[in-house]
Amino acid sequence: FWPDAYLLGRIAANHALGDCYAMGAVPASALALAVVPYGPGRFQEAELGDMLEGALQVLSAAGCELVGGHSSEGPELSAGFAITGHVKPADILTKSGLQPGQALILTKSLGTGCIMAAAMRGQAKGRWISSCLEAMAVSSAGAARILRQHGCSAATDVTGFGLLGHAVEMARASQVWTCVKCLHRVESTMF
């Protein structure tokens, strides 16, 4: 999705860690899944090295050890991680823990998928793309820790299904109704 292997590694690692944090877990280990573009071996090695360097920076900061993985060749650069974390059974956050009267708290800006889709079509401004990439490289660890300290009972990592898709999924799992009253833009956010 992005040609900078180092940045792609950072974003992919943060994305995978976000799922772990959304469950209330502390990440422990990771397996890398990487695809490097067809080309000369030294080019592929450099791309893989840059990707892993970015990912290792993020994983190390999270206390998560990269223990192995798999790489292959393909038409474009891509990366993903399978993260193993630890959490006490009583502390697991699920999508089914919503309670009536609770507020939905977003810890990151929405719209990164829309911005990247527009970028792929050449219809996004450079500053939007830069802000988007910067936001995707930010860890969710601090937000997850704060939510836990304040009694968060349900969580999810809003990604491909968008806010409404995830809200519906959580409402169904929790057997509650949700109502999004207002989505207002905070001027300090990236968009």
C-alpha positions as a printed Julia matrix, in Angstrom:
191×3 Matrix{Float64}:
   0.0     0.0    0.0
   3.03    2.28   0.37
   6.4     2.03  -1.4
   8.6     3.12   1.56
   9.6    -0.23   3.1
  10.75    1.26   6.43
   7.5     3.19   6.95
   5.45    0.21   5.8
   7.17   -1.94   8.43
   6.36    0.61  11.16
   2.73    0.93  10.12
   2.18   -2.82   9.7
   3.67   -3.52  13.14
   1.51   -0.84  14.78
  -1.56   -2.16  12.99
  -0.95   -5.7   14.27
  -0.16   -4.5   17.8
  -3.4    -2.5   17.8
  -5.43   -5.72  17.67
  -3.5    -7.04  20.66
  -4.05   -3.83  22.65
  -7.75   -3.85  21.76
  -8.04   -7.2   23.53
  -6.4    -5.78  26.66
  -3.27   -7.86  26.1
   0.41   -7.07  26.44
   2.28   -8.08  23.28
   5.0   -10.71  23.71
   6.07  -12.11  20.33
   5.53  -11.58  16.63
   5.86  -13.51  13.4
   6.48  -11.47  10.24
   4.76  -12.12   6.94
   6.48  -10.16   4.17
   6.19   -9.92   0.39
   8.97   -8.21  -1.55
   8.59   -7.17  -5.2
  10.15   -9.27  -7.92
  13.63   -8.06  -8.78
  17.34   -8.52  -8.19
  18.22  -10.31  -4.96
  20.14   -7.37  -3.5
  17.14   -5.08  -4.08
  14.82   -7.57  -2.37
  17.22   -7.95   0.56
  17.41   -4.17   0.98
  13.61   -3.82   0.87
  13.14   -6.63   3.39
  15.86   -5.19   5.62
  14.28   -1.72   5.6
  10.83   -3.16   6.3
  12.09   -5.23   9.21
  14.09   -2.29  10.59
  10.91   -0.18  10.78
   8.94   -3.03  12.28
  11.61   -3.92  14.83
  11.72   -0.34  16.04
   7.98   -0.49  16.81
   7.96   -4.04  18.15
  10.95   -3.4   20.43
   9.33   -0.27  21.86
   6.28   -2.43  22.67
   8.39   -5.09  24.38
   7.44   -7.53  21.64
  10.09   -9.87  20.24
  10.19  -10.78  16.55
  10.7   -14.55  16.71
  10.42  -15.54  13.06
   8.3   -15.31  10.0
   8.03  -15.94   6.3
   8.88  -13.94   3.2
   8.02  -14.41  -0.45
   8.08  -12.59  -3.78
   5.06  -10.87  -5.27
   3.92   -7.97  -7.42
   4.13   -5.38  -4.61
   5.65   -4.75  -1.22
   3.49   -5.82   1.73
   3.91   -6.71   5.37
   1.85   -8.17   8.19
   2.46   -9.58  11.64
   0.87  -12.24  13.8
   1.17  -11.03  17.39
   0.95  -13.18  20.52
   0.09  -11.38  23.74
  -0.65  -12.14  27.35
  -3.72  -11.16  29.35
  -5.45  -12.54  32.4
  -8.81  -14.07  31.48
 -10.63  -11.58  33.72
  -8.95   -8.65  31.93
  -9.76   -9.62  28.34
 -11.53   -6.87  26.44
 -14.02   -8.11  23.88
 -16.48   -6.55  21.51
 -19.3    -7.95  23.65
 -18.62   -5.92  26.78
 -20.59   -2.76  25.92
 -22.96   -1.6   28.66
 -25.95    0.74  28.33
 -25.01    4.38  28.94
 -21.33    4.04  28.07
 -19.62    6.5   25.75
 -17.66    5.59  22.66
 -14.13    6.97  22.82
 -12.01    7.22  19.7
  -8.28    7.29  20.32
  -7.2     7.98  16.74
  -8.52    9.99  13.83
 -10.9     8.31  11.43
 -10.54    8.32   7.66
  -7.11    6.86   6.96
  -8.61    4.24   4.64
 -10.47    6.91   2.68
  -7.35    9.05   2.37
  -5.24    6.11   1.18
  -7.93    5.07  -1.32
  -7.95    8.64  -2.67
  -4.13    8.62  -2.79
  -4.18    5.45  -4.92
  -6.37    7.33  -7.39
  -4.21   10.45  -7.33
  -6.99   12.44  -5.65
  -5.49   13.16  -2.2
  -3.48   16.2   -1.21
   0.09   15.6   -0.12
  -0.5    17.01   3.35
  -3.45   14.64   3.83
  -1.31   11.67   2.9
   1.57   12.78   5.14
  -0.76   13.28   8.1
  -2.42    9.95   7.41
   0.87    8.03   7.3
   2.05    9.8   10.44
  -1.14    8.84  12.29
  -0.92    5.2   11.19
   2.62    5.0   12.58
   1.48    6.04  16.09
   1.17    3.31  18.72
  -2.13    2.58  20.46
  -0.34    1.37  23.6
  -0.75    4.57  25.63
  -4.43    4.93  24.77
  -5.08    1.27  25.62
  -3.36    1.65  28.98
  -5.42    4.75  29.87
  -8.69    3.12  28.82
  -7.89    0.09  30.99
  -7.09    2.29  33.98
 -10.5     3.93  33.66
 -12.6     0.76  33.48
 -13.02    0.22  29.76
 -15.24   -2.84  29.33
 -15.18   -3.32  25.55
 -12.82   -2.38  22.74
 -12.03   -2.87  19.1
  -9.44   -1.62  16.67
 -11.39    0.41  14.08
  -9.94   -0.59  10.72
 -11.41   -1.95   7.49
 -15.06   -2.0    8.58
 -14.98    1.67   9.6
 -16.58    3.22  12.66
 -20.15    2.2   11.86
 -19.21   -1.36  10.91
 -17.33   -1.85  14.16
 -20.06   -0.12  16.21
 -22.71   -2.45  14.76
 -20.5    -5.48  15.37
 -19.97   -4.45  19.02
 -23.66   -3.62  19.57
 -24.76   -7.0   18.23
 -22.18   -8.87  20.3
 -23.16   -6.9   23.43
 -26.9    -7.06  22.71
 -27.26   -3.3   23.15
 -28.33   -0.42  20.94
 -25.81    2.21  19.95
 -26.51    5.75  18.9
 -23.91    8.01  17.33
 -25.23   11.46  18.17
 -22.44   13.64  16.93
 -19.25   13.23  15.0
 -17.55   16.57  15.17
 -14.14   17.39  13.9
 -11.61   18.43  16.49
  -9.35   21.05  14.94
  -6.19   19.52  16.4
  -6.72   16.23  14.56
  -4.98   15.5   11.32
  -7.87   16.03   8.88
